[in-house]
Amino acid sequence: MSLQPTIAGRRLRPRHLWIAGGLVATILADRVASEHGVGIAILILAQVLPHVPGWLPGAGRRHPLAVAAFNTLHHPLGPLALVGAAIVGLLSPLWLVSAIAWFGHILIDWGLADGYRSVDGSRRGPRIAFAFPGRWDRPATAGVEQ
């Protein structure tokens, strides 16, 4: 008998904690949106748009530009920079709401092991490249936890 916590027969892993952070960020984005009168459409777009490059057609292998765009849209520096610029007043609350929702999307993807992509478009896992630099020398499936 295993003492590991499970949901529907699947073992919980530490990476699943990212999902909780992503949900908190999404709820925060919703609260900020309602405070500033920003519509829900911005929340939905910020949650969906980071995956648009992954939907571009490819015959088994994704185009390198699509993979680069996908990886760029799944890096936390973009939304964090927008949050900072909106907090100091350089951008409108619309940008603040979209950046927080975008950051929530990234955290949820990390929790689902759907972070960065390798050159062929396969999942690399939720690891942050600058925090775990040696992990990218392995094959694409080596670091992904199922």
Disulfide bonds with the S-S distance in Angstrom:
none
